[in-house]
Amino acid sequence: MHAFTITSALALAAGAAATAVSTTPHDSYSSSIGVLGCKINTDRVAYWPGSVDCNNICVKLTYGSRSVNLLRIDQSGGAYDISYDAWVYLQTGQSATAEPLTGGGVAMEYEEVDASECADLIHTPGNKLPLSASNSMNFLASCLAQPNSFVAKNHVLYNICDAICTLGHDEECKLDLNVSNQPSCGHTLGLTTPLDGAPVFNILYQTGKTVVAGTGEEVSPQSSTPEEADPAPAPAVAVVVATTQTPAGAVFQEKAKPTSEPAPVEYEPTVPSVVVPVPSTSEASEAIETSVAAVPTSVYEEVTPTTVETSTTPVAPYPTTALVNSYGGYNTTMAPPASSKPAGGAEQYTTLIKTTQVNLPAAPSSVPTGVVQAAASGLQAGSLLLPVALAALFLF
């Protein structure tokens, strides 16, 4: 945003009340202060009576419900001229290339506004006012004498000789008044070399044809100012409200849209399938080295996923008791496993308990005492030393 100066504030206060003027069309771009037409919107220029000011270079012109901002960068002999395209647009809402008009003065109202309101009409970096380095120095010097003026703070010099950009070099120049009162450019200042590639266009009165200002060659219409087009009705917006609750964990899949016209995105929830493990109809019994087996008396019954219940109660370890009877026999008894099914469940178990009795023959009298003691110690130590004791007795 450009600096808002005290002078601008006073101008706004003075121009708060719109002034009625009779505007006339102007179809050939010019600028009495050397503003380069190839770097501004030449379809939005005011050619007003009186000298151009260093601050009040932007005016707002209104006709009925329409208004435009215009750069006031040229001085007329007394008429309130404006660009032909702006004159047509204010009356019709269309560009002069689309709907050209003819006629004389049209009563309109104008007011001076801050220069920043015309920033979009200036096509330079930072929206600085583009001036001719060789032909704008008198105007620029008067503005530099007002350090806080808009032009003093917001200008840029180019090595282009004329306002319609037909001579010179399209290059930026620098001005250092401590060194020289002339700008310094890449090429010789004011060199009248033909300049191509930076044309200025005029829209001809009555016909609406677009021509190159320097040659008069007719060309295709240039783009108009988009923000000034009459607003189109807002398109209807379809609002879709979903009332169906979406299951947790649902995955959404976007349906393919037709290529002919845009359509709102519709989603169809996909509910993930639930898999409940069902036991097989039979299970093989496992052989247990301790001679205790749990054999199912029935098989699992097929149940629905919603009624299956499982227990997470851990199976208790099998307690073991080893005894040696008075007859030299060895009894092994193991407790049945804890059932993994709740009472009344789909499966019941029958526990078989098998007792194994081992009768040890009496030790012969010829057996050494140490061997008998070792065997007895092995029996008392438990089932792991029993095979060692038996082997010793049979060997001796």
Salt bridges, closest charged atoms under 4 A:
ASP81 OD2 - HIS26 ND1 3.37
ASP85 OD2 - ARG44 NH1 2.91
GLU112 OE2 - ARG72 NH1 3.46
ASP170 OD1 - LYS39 NZ 3.07
GLU171 OE1 - HIS187 ND1 2.81
GLU172 OE2 - LYS174 NZ 3.14
GLU228 OE1 - ARG44 NH2 2.56
ASP230 OD2 - ARG66 NH2 3.55
GLU254 OE2 - LYS257 NZ 2.05
